[in-house]
């Protein structure tokens, strides 16, 4: 059944990524709120995409697979035609507004929004939901947003399985340190009593407990260059300190990320790994969730809960 007024629209939101190297400049300009990057800035970002095996395309295709897998899971749990997934990206087409407009064109009158980031921050997830909510109101669509699912049992199970798998790959479980990480945000969020940092620590602690890990730390990564303080310490600073403490084996577990994209494939796999090698640390990371069935189950359960008034906020 195609979407109609009986169907609940599901806006699947994420940051977005360019579809090709030719699209990097437009993407970067959008991130910079319409201000084109300098030639040096553009080359820096483009070179990072070039450094990733396979280029830009797998990143975008992965987002498409996640939306398709969530649709399949919702069909399995609720029946075909009850939910219809639409993509809404922050910095690339289809934008959040495009996703809502597509729902409206299909006659959808009720929608749930979910961001592919388990932990809530007013600067990230809150911003996505606000943007979607305002657009939904313009089209007369009743909108509910899933604000968090950072302790969903299926999410914790999927991540803990990957931690155990990664420790087996390292081969020295007793000596290895599990280093949980997430995208840094401007430090001013601490003044706002933003729950982001606390929720990340809660996810990390739950995964460590489920995996039976005692030796773990949390660190930040991928801070922006904005001239203002960002949450730290950065992963490179942490690795340097760990090297000084004699740690020789690290499993990076990016609990703030759910898919293979630039902050994982470059910032961890290339930059952090090279730095760790120079410090005498063997660094591996867990497999990302991508369209993992348990992750999809956590998303689907959260969407259904919100649609039923339990796991979201009515707007």
N, C-alpha and C positions, 0 to 999 in steps of 0.2 A: 504494500500500500504506500502510495506516495504521500508526502507530508500534506496535511490539511489542518483545519481548525481543531480537530480532535487530537492531533499529534503534538507532543511536547517537544519543542525544539531544544537542542543541547548545543550551546556555543562552547566549542573546545578552543581555549585560548592559550597562546604561547607567544614568545618574544618575536619570533619570525627570523628568517634568514634569507639572503639573496638566492635567486634561482641559478645564477651563473656569475662568473667573475665580472662580466659586463654590468651586472646589477649592483655591485658592491658600492659604487659611488652614491647611487640614489638611496640605497639602504642606509649608508653612513650619514647622508644628509638628513634623512628622516630622524635618525637617532639624535642628531644635533639640532633638532627642531627647525629644520629648514636652512641651516647654515652649512654650506658645503665645506668639506674638510680641506685642509691644505694638501698640496701635492705630497708632502712628506707623510702626513697622517694617512692619506689614501693608500700610499705605497706600503706603509707599515701594516695596515689591515689586510690589503690584498695579498701581501707576501705570506701572511699567516694562513689565509685560505689556500694559497698555492702549496704551502708546506704540508697540508693535510692530504694524505693519500686518497686519491679519488676526487679531490677538489670539493666544490661547494655542493654538488648535486645530492650526495647521500644525506646531507643534513636536512634538506627540504623534503626529500622523499620519505625520510623517517617520520616527520611530522604528519605527512599524509597517511602513512601506515598506522600511526597511533590513532588518528581520528577514525580510520576504517575499522581498526580492531575494537575500539570502544563501541562503535555502532554494532558490530557483531555480538559483543558481549551483552549489550542492552537488549538486542533482539532475542538473545538466548534467555535472558532473565525475565524479560517483561513481555515478550512476544513481538513479532514483526509489526512495524507501523506505529507502535506506541511512542517511540522516541525517534527523532531524526537529528543526526549530528551535522553541524556546520562548523567550519573553521573560522576563527577570528584572530588575526595576528596583530601584534602591537606595532611593528615597524615594517611590515611587508604585506603585499596583497596575498590573499584577501584580508583586508583590515577588519578589525572588530566591527566597524560600522557596516562593512560589506556582508559579514555573516548575519547580522541582524536584519539587514535589508533583504537578504535572500530568504530568511524565515518569513518576513512580512509578505514577500511576493508569493510564497507558497501557502499563505493563509494561516500560518501558525499564530496562535493567540496566547500561548503560554510557553515560557522558556526557562531553562536552567543554565547558568553559566558556570563553567569549571575551568580553572587554570592548571596547566600541567606543571605545577609547582606545589608540593605538599604543604609547605610552611607559609603562614600568612605574614605579610608586611603591608602596612598602609601604602608604602612606596611602590610595591610591586603588585601583588595580588589585589590589594585594595584599589589600586589605580585601574587595573583591567576591569574589575567589576563595576566601578563607578562609570567608566566609559561605556560599557555595555548597557548598564541600567538606564543611563541617560538616553542612549539611542533607542532602546526598547520602548521607553516612554513615548518617544516621538511617533512610534508606529502603533501605539496602543497595545503593546505586548506586555503581559504580566511577567515579571522577571524575578527569579530567585537566584542567589549566588552561593556557591559552595565556597566557604572562606578557608577551610583547612581540612586536611585529612592526614596530618603528619604522624599520627599514631595508629592509623588503620592497620589491623592485624595482618591483612594480606600484603600491605606495603612493607611492614616490618619483616615479615617472613621472607619475602622476595629479596630484600636487601641482605638479611642475615645469611641466606643461602649463598649469595654472591661473596660475602665476606669469608665464609668457610671455604668456598671454592678458591678464592684468591690466596688464602693462607696456605692451602694445600699446594698451590702453584709455587709459592715462595719456598716451601719445604722446611721452614723453621718456625713453626707456629709459636713455640714457647718464647722465641726471641723477637719475633716481628712485632712492630707497633702498628696498630690500625689508626690511620690519620683521617678522620672525617673532615669534609670540607664543604663549603658553600660559597656562593657569590657574595662578595662584600657589598655593603651598602654604605651611604654616607653616615658617619658616626652620629649625626644629629638625630637619628631615629631613637637613640637612647633617651633623649630628652622628651620624646613623645610617648614613652612607655610602650613602644612598639614590641609586639610579642615575637618578632622574627628570630632573634638570637636565642631566646628561651625555647622556642619550638624546635629549632635546629639541634640544640643540646638534648632536648627530650627525645627526638628521633634517634640521635646518635646513641644515647644511653640505652634506649629500647633495643636497637639493633645489636649493640655490644652484648647486652644481657642475653638476647635470644641466641646469639652465636657463641656464647660462652667465652667472650673476650674480656680480659682484665686490663690489658695494656692498650690504652687508646687515648687519643687527644683530639681536640677540635681546632681547626684553623680556618682562615679565610683565604679567598683567592679572587683573582680577576677584578681587582678594584679599578674604578674609573680614574682617569687623569683629569680631575676637575679643579684642582687647586684647593680643595677643602679636605679635611680629615675623613678617612674611611675606616670602617671597622677592621681591626687587625688583631693579632699579627698575620701578615701575609704568609702564604705557604712556603715561600723561599726563605723567609726569616725563620720560620719554624724548622725547616729542614736543616738550616745552618746550626741552630741550637741543638737539634737532635744529634747531629754529627759530633758536636762538641761533647755531648753526653755519652757518646759511644754507641748510639743506635746504628745498626748496619742494615736493617731490613724494614721497609715501610710498605704498607698496603693502603693506598689512597682510596677512600670511599666517599665519593662526592654525593652526600645525601641531599644536597640542595639542588641537584640536577637530576633529570630523569632520562636524558637521551644523549646520544653521541652528537655533540656540536662543538663549536670553536673553543669554548672554555674547558672542555674535556680533552678534545683531540689535539689541541695546541698547548693550552696553558699547563695541562698536566702531562700529557704523553710526550710532548717535545720539550717545553721550557723547564718544567719541574724535574722531569726525568734526567735531562742533561745536567742540571744543577746538582741533583742528588748524586749522579755518577761522579761528578767532580769532587764531591764531599765524601766519597767512599760509601755511599748508601745505595743498596739495591732497591729500586722503587718499582712497584707494580700497582695497578689499580683494578678495581672490580669491573666486571661487565656492567654496562649501563642497562637500565630497565627497558628502555625503548618500548616495544609493544608486548612485553612480557605478560602472560595470561594473568598472573596474580596482581600485577599493577593495574591491568585493565579491570580486573574484578573490584579492586579498591576504588577506582574511578567510577565504575558503573554503580556500585553500591552507594557511593556518595551522591551521585546524581539522582538516583531513585529516592534516597532519603530526603534530599532537598525538594524533589517534586512532591513528595508526600508531606512536606512541611516540617520535617525533622532535622535535616542537616543543612539548612540554608536559611537565608533571611528573605522573607517575603517583601517585595517592593511594589 
